[in-house]
Amino acid sequence: MTRLLIIGSLEAELGQAARIAASRGARLRQADGVTSGIAMARAEGFDLILCDVMHDVAWIVSALAAERIACPVIACGRNADAAAAVRAIQAGAKEFLPLPPDADLIAAMLQAAVGEPDAPVHRDPAMAAVLKRAEGVARAEASVLITGESGTGKEVLARYIHGHSRRANGPFVALNCAALPEALLESELFGHEKGAFSGAVAARRGKFEQADGGTLLLDEIGEMDPRLQAKILRALQEREIDRLGGAGPVRVDVRILAATNRDLAAEVAAGRFREDLFFRLNVVALRVPALRDRPEDILPIAEHFARRYAEANGLPNRPFAPAARAALLSHPWSGNVRELENTVHRAVLLAEGDEIGAEAVELHVPLPRAPQSAAQPAGPQPSRPVGVAALVGRRMEEVERDLIIETLTHCLGNRTRAAEILGISIRTLRNKLHEYRAAGAPVPVAPGQMPVAPFPYALG
């Protein structure tokens, strides 16, 4: 169920759009203007905001960014008002919805706001077994720990569990625990009162409260600081949380799903993850197989993404040529479904003719080694790895920066996968990237992702 905020009068065509959204299952709230809209977004949390171009779209976009409220804004207005549409997009609106509204377009926007379809695309018996087990535990209230490599579709499985649970009509809220520093993560999870820290201009509900009556997914939970782990444990045990700066506890009714690409049992043994929290989360364990371990899913998933991106880009839906299918099946897919999605998206845009040919399927190969120095004799060098001579004379910080950025480029901007390859935590990688960006170095981002700006304020 999409949580939709509409800013503007519900008379005439905007009201028609609201009725269409409600008929497609959206849970609606309405604000008369952007000031009341930001107050509602702060207090309740939404998956999508639909804002009439008669209001200040630029203000609501900047206000959301200033308060770190991650919610896309779609501007809407009459087709004839092309200038207003351009201004809205330039101001940061994700899309423009022309009025009178088209039912299929609204349905597509709602689906994009909440993520993947309810049922994961699959054909391989390995994935079918996972889904069968997921259905079996969906209607229980027990916590579920979802593990698997980066890019396998752990959040998709979490949404599937929520959709088949008794909480399906409640909100599904997801938070990537590795995406924020500890201080900001605590505020995102538990909320804060006005004045709780520098920049807390108003009270705000955290993810626990936003997910009340529904499901909260804590993604990349293995990256969470032990101090916050203790607070998560208390929330699970007592079913209450404390806002930052709050006067007392707040009761919450939330089912917790957790996801990680780490071996949490090993993290417990190493003292980096609380054993009591691990047992609380690991009531039921589900592991999503790597794509290479479910080869029968490769072509169905590729065809699914080909249809999606053809429709999104106004292109005809074309089949894969036999050579392209063979190329997809023979690739190891170290980046799993996420890598396959990026590959297919690119192929849909590059393909010419009535089929998607092998020439349009650009597959990434392992990182190339540094070129060998001309002064270095040919052949293997047991005492010095090939390419080391090319690094002599360079500063360690420069070598590290180039390695990190090259690895991130290889991973198509996927920070989780890059951190895995580099053998560092995603938190360390994020801090390094902030340093490089501040120094003016170009930092790759995932397709469709906006470059990350430094946080507008620091916590006190």
N, C-alpha and C positions, 0 to 999 in steps of 0.2 A: 504494500500500500504506500503510494507516494504521498509525502506530506507537502502540500502545495500552498504557498502564500500568494494571494493575488492582491496587488496594490493598484487601486483604482475603483471606480464605480462599477457595480455589477449590473448596471442598466445596459440595454442594447447589446452590442456585439461582444463586449467583454463578459457580460453575464452569460451569453451563449457559450463562450469558451469555458466558463466555469461549470456549466451544466454538462458539457461534453466530458470534461475532466472528471467530474463526480461520477458520471456513468461508467467511466473506465476504472473506477476504484480509487480515485485520489481522495485524500482527506483534506478538505478545504478550510482555509482561514482567509479572512479578507481584512485589508487595512485601507483606510481612506487616503493615506498619504505616506510618503517615504519615512517621515519621523516616527509615526506609529508603526510602520512596517519594520524598521530596524529594532524597535523595542520588542515587537513580537518575535522577531528572529532571534534576538538575544535571550528571550525568556523561554521559548518553546523549541526552537530548532526546526528547520525545514530541509527537504531534499531539493526543492526548486522554488524560485520566486518568479512570478509572472508580473511584469511592471508595465503599465500603460505609459507610452512615450509622452503623454501629457504631463507626467511627473518627472522629477529630476533623476533620471537613470544613473547618471554619472555619480551623483551624491550617494545613492544607495550602494553602488558597487564599491566606492571608496570607503564608505562606512563599514561595510562587511569586511573588507580587507584590513582596515585599521583594527578591528576587534577580532581578527583571525576567525571569522565565521565562514567556514568553507561551504558556500551554497551558490550554485550557478544562478545567474539572472538572465531571464529571457524577456526582451522588450517586445511589446506588441502594439500595433496601430494599424490604421488603414493602409492598404496598398499604395494609395495615391501619395502618401506622405513619405516619399523616398528620402528626403533630406533628414527627417527625424530618425529614420531607420539607420542611416549612415552614422549619424551622431551617436546613436545608442551603441552601435557596434564599436565605434571608436572609443567610447567611454568605458568599454569593458563588458558589455552584454555578450553572453555566449552566442545567442542567436536572435533572430527577429521573427516573430510570429505575425504574419499578415492577417488582418481582419477584413471580412468575416472569417471565422476560423474554419479550418479543415479538420475533420474528426481524426483522420488517419495521421495527420501531422502532429496533432496534440498527443495521440497515443504513442507515437514514436518519441516525442520529447519526454513524456512521462517514463517510458521504458529506459531511455538513456539516462535519466536522472537517478534511477534506482539500480542500474547495472544490468547484469546478465539476465536472460530469460530464466523462468522458474526451473526448467529441467535442463541439466547439463547435457550437451551433445555427446553422445557416446554410442559405441557399437561393440567395443572390446569387452570380453567377459570379465577382465580384471576390474574395469570401471563399473560394470554392472553389479558386481559383488559389493563394491563400496557403496553404491547408491541403495542397494537393497538393505544393507546394514544401517545406512543413514535413515531410511524410512522407518526402520524398526525402532530407532531411538528418538525419532523426531517428536513424537507426542509425549514423551517423558519430559520431566523438568530438570533432568540431570545435566550437569556441565559436560561439554564435549571438547576434547582436544584434537584438533585437526593438524596433522603434520604432512610434510611433503616438501620437495624441492621448490625453489622459487619459480613462479610462473606456471605451476601445475593446475591452479584453479581452486585454491583453498577457500577464497571468499565466495566463489560460485557455489561450492558445496555448502558453505554456511548459510547462504540465502536459500538453498534447496531445503535444508533442515528447517529453517524458520518457516518457509512456505508450507511445509507439511506438519507443522506443530499446531498446538492449540492456541498459540499466540500469533497465528498468521495474520489476523486482522489488526494486530498491534504494530508498532514501529520496528523496523530493523535498522540499527545504528552500528556503523563500523568505524573503528579508529585504528590507525596504524601507529603502534606504540613507538616505532623507530623514527617516525617522521618529525618528532618534536623534542627539544631539550627537556630535561626532567621537570624543571619549574613550570614550563608551559604545558607539559603533558598532565601534570597534576591538576591544573586549572581546567583543561579540556575534559578530564575524566569526572571531576567532582564539582566543577562550577566554582563561582566565587561571589562574594558580596561586593557592593560598591565600596571602593577605597581599600580593598584587601591588599593591593599592591599598586605600584606605580603604573598608571595606564588603565586601571580597572575603573572606568568611568561610570559603570552601572552594574547592577547585579546580573549574573548570567547563569543559566542552568547548564550543568555539564552533561556529558554523554550518558551517565547513569540515569539521570532524571529524564533526559530526552527519550531514553529507551524504556521508560516505565510502562509496564504492561506488555512489553515485547522482548526483543532479543538484542543483546549487545555483543558484537564481535570485537575481541581484542586481538588484532593482527600483529604479528611479529612480537609476541609477548615475551619471547626470550631475550629481547633487547631492553626490557624494563629494569630500572634501577631497583635494587633490593628494598629501599625505603618505601617506594611506591608499591612493591609487591606486598608488603605488610598491610597497606591500606586496602588493596584489592582483596586480600584474604579476609579482612574484617568485613568488607562489603558483602562477600559471599556468605560468611557465617552469620552475621547479624541482620543482613538485608537492610542496611542503612549506611548512609555516607555523610561526611562532613564537608560542607562547602568551605573554601578558603575564606577566612574571616567570618564564618558563620557562628551564630550564637548557640546552635544545638544541632543534633543529628536530623537527617531527612530520610524518611522511610522510602525504599524503592522496591519495586517488584519487577525484577529483571532476570532473564535467563542468560547465562554467560556461555558463549562459545569462544574458544581461544585457538589461534593458529600460529604456527611457527615452522621455520625451515631448519631449526636447530634440534639437536638431540637433547631434550630437556633433562633426561635422566643423567646424561653426562654432565650437563650444566649443574645439576644438583650435586653430583659427586665432586665437581670442581669448586663448589661453594659459591657459584654465581647465581643460583636460583634456589628459592626457598623450597625445601622438601614438603612442608605442609601445604603450600600453595599448589605445588605440582600434583599432590594427591587429590586436592580439591578439584582441580581442573581435569584431571585424567580419569574421571569416573567412567567415561566411554572414550576410547581412542579410535580415530579414523585416519588412515594414511592414504593420501591421494597418490596413485602411482605416477612415476615420471612418464612423459609421453612416449619415450623409447620403449617402455615396458608395456604399453598398450597400443601396438602398431595399428590395430584395426580402427582406432579412433582418428588417425591422422587425416585421412581423406574426408570423412564426414565433418570434422571440425573445419578443415580447409574450405570445404564447400559452403559451410555455414558463414564463415567470414567473407567469402567471395560474394555471397548474396548480400550480406549486410553492407559491405563497402561499395558495391555496385549501386545499390539503392541510395546510399548516403551521398554518392558523388554524381548521381544522375546518369549512370552508365548502364548498358544492358547487362543482364546476368549471363555470363558466358561460362561454359564448362572448361575444365582443365584438359589440355591435350595429353595424349598418352605419355609423351616424354616428360611433361611437367608433373604428371602423377607419379611417374617413376622417380623423378628427382625428389619430390616431397617424401616418398616412402623410404628412400635410401639415406636421407639426412639424419644425423644423430639427435638433433633438437636438444642441445644442451640447455637452451633457454626455455624449453617446454612449450606450453600452449601460447605463452606471451610472445615467444620468438616466432612461432608459426603464424600468429595473428599479424605481426608486423610484416612478415614475409608476404603473406597473402594480400594485405592492404597495398603494399608496394606493387605487387604483381598485377592487381586489378587496375592500378593507375597506369602502369607501363605497357600492358598488353595491347596488341593491335590485331585486328581481324575478329573472327567469330569465335576464337578460342583463346584461352590463356596458355601461351606456349612456354616451353622450357626457358627461352631467352628472357622472359619476364620474371622468372622465379630466381631472384638473386639470393643465394645462400651464403651466409657468412662462414668464413673459414677461421681456424684458430689464429690467434695473434701472431703476426710475423716476428721473427727474431731480428735483432738489430743487425745492420750490415757489418760484414767482417772487414776489419782494417786491411788495407793493401799491404801493409808491412807484416801482417800476420801470415805465417805459412798456412797453406791449405790443409784441410783434413782436421780431424778431431783434436782438441787440445785438452787432455785430461786434467791438467793443473789449472786451466783457466777456461771458463765457459766461453763458447763462441759469442763474439760481440762485445766482450768486456773491454777490449782495447778501445772501442769507439766511445766508451764512457769515461776513460781516463782524462782528467783535466776538468771535468764538469763537477759542479757542486752537488752534494747529496740531495739537497732540497729540490734542485732542478730535475734530477733523475727521478726522484719520487713523484714529483708533479707530473712529468711526462708519462710515467708508467700508469698513474691513476687515471689521467684523462684519456690515454689511449685505451685502457681497459674499459672505461665507461663508454667510450665511442663504440668499441667492439660489442658491448652489451646493449647498444641502442638506447643508452641513457637509463637503463634499468639499474638503479643503485643497489638493490638487494643482491642481484646476480654479480655485479662488479665487486661488491664487498666479499662475496663468497670466493671469487677467483683470487682476489688479493690477500685473502686470509686475515681481514680486519673486520671489526664490527661496523655495522651500517652507521652507527653514531659517529665513529671516528672518521668514516668516509664523508659524512655530511659536514663535519667540522672542517675537514681539509678543503672541501669544495667551496665552503663559505670564504675561506682564506684566499683561494685562487680567484674567486669571482671578485673579491674586494681589491685584489691586485690587478684586475683587468684582464685576466686570462679567460678565454672562452670555455664554458663548461657545457658539455652535451646534456640535453634533456630528452626524456622519452617522447615519442611521437604524440602530438596532441596535448602535451603538458606545457604550461607556461613556465618560463624561467622563474626560479624562486628568488624573491627579493629578501634582503635582510629584514628581521623583525623590526617593526616600527618603534618598539619601545622595549626597555629592559625591565625585568621584574625587580622590585625592591625587596 
